[in-house]
Amino acid sequence: MDFQGDKEGNQRERGSSKTLSENERGNDREIVKEKQTNKKQSHFLQVSISESKKRWNRMDSEEILNVFKENGGKIDYFKLNKFFSHDEMLLINDLINKEKLSVKTIDGITYVLMKEYEKEINQTEKILNVFKKNDGKIDYFKLYEFFNSNEISLIGKLLEEKKLEIEKIENGTYIVLKEEEKKDETIEEIDKKFRKDIILEKIKDKFKITEPMGLEEIFFHYISLNESIRRDERNSIITKLWFSLPIEDVMLKKVSDKNYIVFKIEGVELEFNENEILNQSNFIREFFSHFNIMLPTLPKHAWDLWITYYKNLAKEKPELKTLEKEDDLIADCVKNYIETSFVSEKLEDSLHFNKIFVKNGHIIIPNDRIKKIMEENGINKNYKKIALILSDRGYMIKSEPLKIAGETKRFWFFDKTKFNLKETVSEEDEEGQVKLGEEK
């Protein structure tokens, strides 16, 4: 009896335990299911964010491509900044790398164009070459023998653009390649006074020379230049940058038996003799020393035409009989400053206007003061040429850096025996003199 009771009790316990176990398993399944649902939702959210980002990037690209479509599939490389921001220009580089856009020079103008448009350009060139091989004309009713349906459709566009014309020749109708009229005269047959105009016109037409750019804009285009662009297109862009330099004036002058060419850029004159200008590295070096922008090297053929263009564009200045007439002003300016300045016992005082420091037979003047003297007298030459002129006169001995007021400055050393100096100013006499940084 008792055993039976115990047995039933054990069965109830097992049943109860079994029920509990099933409930726990059910709860576990719910938890797992909930986790799986959360994971799916999380994954869906991540995918949505990712897709959103992709769509956003694609929309930026599509908007850029739409701008190209609105402009006939191509935009002048040097006018991109009128359509796009700096960030969008970077995206254009990305589109070039992905071969959705390309760079191509057409009739002397460098374009960024859509791939579909490039295909049309290539088809156009192919069509025009077929006409050239057939004496510039093809019977209207035999076009299908030379071209497929797509090319014949493109011929319609070329007729609209007036690259081709319809003409009746010998009782037949022909599509005729329109060519520019050729002049019978040669350069040798034209009077010399018109030769410059012809040279300028030919070069201007070849490189499509337009308005000059600012130096900042030129630098922007250069640093934006995509490395993946083909060499010939890259050279075309670099050539365009050179022809877009903001050159305000070009002058030719003869000093004694030497010829010089002077370029005026942003008020600064870059001067070269007839031998120096033949090497473009001299121009690049001089340009960098004044504007802190290193110009890219031009292909030799382009450099030859660049310098030819500006040599013919230059105005001739009256001949100077001797080199001294030009150099005298530089030497006189320095001599006048030294001989009208007070001699001080301290190097720091040479930073003052109208004070010089003398030591061991040397008159010592800071580089900045020399520059100021030149500017005040309207002289626009670089330090190297000024130093050469003063050295030739025996005035200047050397230049070297000296430490002063906690910083290093460059100073010019002059021969004391070449000048008539004023008296030395002692510390007691300094009261009332011009202080550091002041001008007289």
C-alpha positions in Angstrom: 0.0 0.0 0.0 2.7 2.4 1.0 4.9 1.2 -1.8 2.1 1.8 -4.3 1.7 5.3 -2.9 5.3 5.9 -3.3 5.3 4.7 -6.8 2.4 7.0 -7.7 4.2 9.9 -6.1 7.3 9.2 -8.0 5.3 9.1 -11.3 3.7 12.4 -10.4 7.1 13.9 -9.7 8.5 12.6 -13.0 5.4 13.9 -14.8 5.8 17.3 -13.1 9.5 17.3 -14.0 8.8 16.3 -17.6 6.3 19.2 -17.9 8.8 21.6 -16.4 11.5 20.5 -18.7 9.2 20.9 -21.8 8.3 24.4 -20.6 11.9 25.3 -20.2 12.7 24.0 -23.7 9.8 26.0 -25.0 11.2 29.2 -23.3 14.6 28.5 -24.8 13.2 28.1 -28.2 11.4 31.5 -27.8 14.7 33.1 -26.7 16.6 31.6 -29.7 13.8 32.7 -32.0 13.9 36.2 -30.6 17.7 36.4 -31.0 17.4 35.2 -34.6 14.7 37.8 -35.3 16.9 40.5 -33.7 19.9 39.3 -35.7 17.9 39.4 -38.9 16.6 42.9 -38.1 20.2 44.0 -37.3 21.5 42.5 -40.5 18.6 44.2 -42.4 19.4 47.5 -40.8 23.1 47.2 -41.7 22.3 46.2 -45.3 19.8 49.2 -45.5 22.5 51.6 -44.3 25.0 50.1 -46.7 22.6 50.3 -49.6 21.7 53.8 -48.6 25.4 54.7 -48.8 25.8 53.1 -52.1 22.7 54.8 -53.4 24.0 58.2 -52.1 27.4 57.7 -53.9 25.7 56.5 -57.0 23.4 59.5 -57.0 26.5 61.8 -56.8 28.0 60.1 -59.7 24.8 60.1 -61.7 24.3 63.8 -61.0 27.8 64.5 -62.4 27.2 62.3 -65.4 23.9 64.2 -66.0 25.8 67.4 -66.1 28.0 65.9 -68.8 24.9 64.8 -70.7 23.4 68.3 -70.5 26.6 69.6 -72.1 26.7 67.2 -75.0 28.6 64.5 -73.2 31.8 66.5 -72.9 33.2 69.5 -70.8 36.4 71.4 -71.4 38.9 70.1 -68.9 39.8 73.7 -67.9 36.2 74.7 -67.3 35.3 71.8 -64.9 35.7 74.1 -61.9 32.8 76.2 -63.3 30.5 73.2 -63.0 31.8 71.2 -60.0 33.2 71.8 -56.5 36.5 70.5 -55.3 35.0 67.3 -53.8 33.0 66.7 -57.0 36.3 67.0 -59.0 37.8 64.3 -56.9 34.8 62.1 -57.7 35.4 62.9 -61.4 38.9 61.5 -61.0 37.3 58.4 -59.5 34.9 58.1 -62.5 38.0 58.4 -64.8 39.7 55.6 -62.9 36.5 53.5 -63.3 36.5 54.3 -67.0 33.0 56.0 -66.9 34.7 59.2 -68.1 37.8 59.7 -70.1 40.1 62.5 -71.2 40.6 63.2 -74.9 41.9 66.1 -77.0 39.5 67.0 -79.9 40.5 69.8 -82.4 43.2 71.1 -80.0 40.8 71.3 -76.9 41.2 68.8 -74.0 37.9 67.5 -72.9 36.6 65.2 -70.1 33.9 63.1 -71.8 31.5 60.3 -71.2 32.5 56.9 -72.6 29.4 56.8 -74.8 30.5 60.1 -76.3 34.0 58.8 -76.8 32.6 56.0 -78.9 30.7 58.5 -81.0 34.0 60.5 -81.5 35.8 57.4 -82.6 32.9 56.6 -85.0 33.1 60.2 -86.4 36.8 59.9 -87.0 36.3 56.6 -88.8 33.5 58.1 -91.0 35.6 61.1 -91.9 38.6 58.9 -92.7 36.4 56.9 -95.1 35.4 60.1 -96.9 39.1 61.2 -97.1 40.0 57.8 -98.7 37.3 58.4 -101.3 38.5 61.8 -102.5 36.2 63.6 -99.9 32.9 62.5 -101.5 30.6 59.5 -101.5 27.5 59.0 -103.6 24.4 59.7 -101.5 22.7 56.5 -102.7 25.7 54.3 -102.0 26.3 55.2 -98.3 25.1 51.8 -97.2 28.0 50.2 -99.1 30.5 52.0 -96.8 28.6 52.4 -93.5 26.2 50.6 -91.2 22.9 52.0 -90.0 24.4 53.6 -86.8 27.1 55.3 -88.8 24.6 56.6 -91.4 22.6 58.1 -88.5 25.8 59.8 -87.3 26.3 61.2 -90.8 23.0 63.0 -90.4 24.5 64.7 -87.3 27.7 65.6 -89.2 25.6 67.3 -91.8 23.9 69.4 -89.1 27.3 70.3 -87.7 28.4 71.2 -91.3 31.3 68.9 -91.3 29.7 67.2 -94.3 27.6 68.8 -97.1 25.2 67.5 -99.7 26.2 68.6 -103.2 25.0 67.7 -106.8 28.0 66.8 -108.9 27.8 65.6 -112.5 24.1 64.7 -112.3 24.7 62.8 -109.0 24.0 63.6 -105.4 27.0 63.3 -103.1 27.9 63.7 -99.4 31.0 65.9 -99.5 33.6 66.3 -96.8 33.9 70.1 -96.0 37.4 71.2 -95.7 38.9 74.6 -94.6 40.0 76.8 -97.4 43.7 76.7 -97.9 45.7 79.8 -98.6 48.0 79.8 -101.5 50.6 82.1 -99.9 53.5 80.8 -98.0 55.3 82.5 -95.2 58.2 83.3 -97.5 55.9 85.1 -99.9 54.4 87.3 -97.2 56.0 90.6 -96.2 58.1 90.3 -93.0 55.9 92.8 -91.0 53.0 90.3 -91.2 55.1 87.2 -90.2 54.6 87.7 -86.5 50.9 87.8 -86.8 50.9 84.6 -88.8 53.1 82.8 -86.3 50.9 84.0 -83.4 47.7 83.0 -85.2 49.0 79.5 -86.1 50.2 78.8 -82.5 47.0 80.3 -81.0 44.9 78.1 -83.2 47.0 74.9 -82.5 46.7 75.2 -78.8 43.4 77.0 -78.6 44.8 79.8 -76.5 42.1 81.6 -74.5 42.1 83.9 -71.5 44.8 83.5 -68.9 44.1 81.9 -65.5 45.2 83.0 -62.0 48.2 81.2 -60.5 45.9 79.6 -57.9 43.7 78.2 -60.6 46.6 76.8 -62.6 48.0 75.1 -59.4 44.6 73.7 -58.7 44.3 72.1 -62.1 47.9 70.7 -61.9 47.4 69.0 -58.5 44.0 67.7 -59.7 45.7 66.0 -62.7 44.9 62.3 -62.7 47.9 60.0 -62.9 46.0 57.5 -64.9 45.5 59.9 -67.8 47.4 58.9 -70.9 50.7 60.7 -71.5 49.6 62.5 -74.6 46.5 63.9 -72.9 48.5 64.8 -69.8 51.1 66.7 -72.0 48.2 68.5 -73.7 46.8 69.6 -70.3 50.3 70.7 -69.1 50.8 72.7 -72.3 47.4 74.4 -71.8 48.5 75.4 -68.3 51.7 77.0 -69.6 49.7 79.0 -72.3 47.3 80.1 -69.5 50.0 81.7 -67.3 48.9 85.2 -66.3 51.6 87.0 -68.3 50.7 90.7 -68.3 53.5 91.9 -70.7 56.5 90.6 -72.6 59.4 92.8 -73.6 62.5 92.5 -75.7 65.5 94.7 -75.0 69.0 95.0 -76.1 71.7 96.0 -73.7 75.1 96.5 -75.3 75.6 93.4 -77.5 73.2 91.2 -75.5 69.5 90.5 -76.1 67.0 90.0 -73.2 63.4 88.9 -72.9 61.4 90.1 -69.9 58.1 88.5 -68.7 55.9 90.5 -66.4 53.7 88.2 -64.2 51.6 89.7 -61.3 53.8 92.8 -61.3 57.0 90.8 -61.1 59.5 90.9 -64.0 61.4 87.7 -64.9 64.4 88.6 -67.1 66.5 86.2 -69.2 69.2 86.6 -71.8 69.0 85.0 -75.2 70.9 81.9 -74.1 69.1 81.4 -70.7 65.6 81.4 -72.2 66.5 78.5 -74.5 66.5 76.2 -71.5 63.0 76.0 -69.9 64.6 74.9 -66.6 65.8 78.5 -66.1 62.3 79.8 -66.5 60.9 77.1 -64.1 63.6 77.9 -61.5 63.0 81.7 -61.7 59.3 81.3 -61.6 59.5 79.1 -58.5 61.8 81.5 -56.7 59.2 84.3 -57.0 55.8 82.4 -56.8 56.7 79.2 -54.9 55.0 77.1 -57.6 57.0 74.5 -59.5 55.7 74.4 -63.1 55.6 71.0 -64.8 58.2 70.4 -67.6 56.8 70.9 -71.1 57.5 68.5 -73.9 60.4 70.0 -76.0 58.2 70.6 -79.0 55.6 72.5 -76.9 58.4 74.5 -75.2 59.8 75.5 -78.5 56.4 76.8 -79.7 55.7 78.4 -76.3 58.8 80.5 -76.4 58.3 81.2 -80.1 54.8 82.5 -79.3 55.9 84.9 -76.6 59.0 86.0 -78.4 56.8 87.1 -81.3 54.3 88.6 -78.9 56.9 90.7 -77.1 57.3 94.5 -77.5 60.7 95.9 -78.2 62.1 98.4 -75.8 64.6 101.1 -76.8 68.2 99.9 -76.9 70.4 100.6 -73.9 73.9 101.5 -75.0 75.7 99.9 -72.1 74.9 97.4 -69.3 76.2 99.9 -66.7 73.2 102.2 -67.4 70.9 99.6 -66.0 73.2 98.3 -63.3 74.2 101.8 -62.1 70.8 102.4 -60.5 71.2 99.2 -58.3 74.7 100.1 -57.2 73.9 103.8 -56.6 70.8 102.8 -54.5 72.9 100.6 -52.2 75.8 103.1 -52.0 73.5 105.9 -51.2 71.8 104.0 -48.4 75.1 102.9 -46.8 76.6 106.4 -47.0 73.6 108.2 -45.5 73.1 105.6 -42.7 74.5 105.8 -39.2 77.1 103.2 -38.1 76.0 101.3 -35.0 78.0 99.2 -32.5 75.3 96.5 -32.4 74.2 94.0 -35.1 70.6 94.3 -33.9 70.6 98.0 -35.0 71.1 97.0 -38.6 67.4 95.9 -38.6 66.5 99.6 -38.1 66.1 101.9 -41.1 69.1 104.1 -41.8 71.5 102.1 -39.5 74.3 99.8 -40.5 76.6 97.5 -38.5 80.4 97.4 -39.2 82.8 94.7 -38.0 86.2 93.6 -39.3 86.1 95.9 -42.2 82.7 94.7 -43.3 79.5 96.6 -43.5 76.7 94.2 -42.6 73.1 94.7 -43.8 70.2 92.3 -43.5 68.8 90.7 -46.7 65.3 92.2 -46.0 66.7 95.7 -46.0 68.3 95.2 -49.4 65.0 94.0 -50.7 63.3 97.1 -49.3 65.9 99.4 -50.9 65.2 97.9 -54.3 61.4 98.1 -53.9 61.6 101.7 -52.9 63.5 102.5 -56.1 61.2 100.5 -58.4 63.8 97.8 -59.1 62.4 94.3 -59.7 65.3 91.8 -59.8 66.0 88.7 -57.9 68.7 88.6 -55.2 71.1 86.5 -57.3 71.3 89.2 -60.1 71.5 92.1 -57.6 74.4 90.3 -55.7 76.2 89.7 -59.0 76.0 93.4 -60.0 77.2 94.5 -56.6 80.0 92.0 -56.6 81.2 93.1 -60.0 81.5 96.7 -58.7 83.6 95.4 -55.8 80.9 96.5 -53.2 79.7 93.1 -52.0 81.9 90.4 -50.6 79.5 87.6 -49.5 76.2 86.8 -47.8 75.7 84.4 -44.9 73.2 83.6 -42.2 73.6 85.1 -38.7 71.6 84.5 -35.5 69.9 87.6 -34.2 67.0 88.3 -31.7 66.5 84.5 -31.4 66.2 83.8 -35.1 68.5 83.3 -38.1 68.5 85.9 -40.8 70.7 86.3 -43.9 73.0 89.3 -44.1 75.0 90.8 -46.9 78.6 91.8 -46.3 80.1 94.9 -48.1 83.7 96.2 -48.3 84.0 99.1 -45.9 86.8 100.7 -48.0 84.4 101.4 -50.9 82.1 103.8 -49.0 82.3 107.1 -47.1 80.7 106.3 -43.8 79.0 108.6 -41.3 80.0 108.6 -37.6 79.3 105.7 -35.3 76.2 106.0 -33.1 76.9 105.0 -29.5 74.2 103.7 -27.1 74.1 107.2 -25.5 73.3 108.8 -28.9 70.6 106.4 -29.8 67.8 108.3 -28.1 65.5 109.8 -30.7 66.7 107.5 -33.5 64.3 105.4 -35.5 63.4 102.2 -33.5 63.3 98.6 -34.7 60.7 98.0 -37.5 60.0 101.7 -38.1 60.6 103.5 -41.3 62.0 107.0 -41.7 
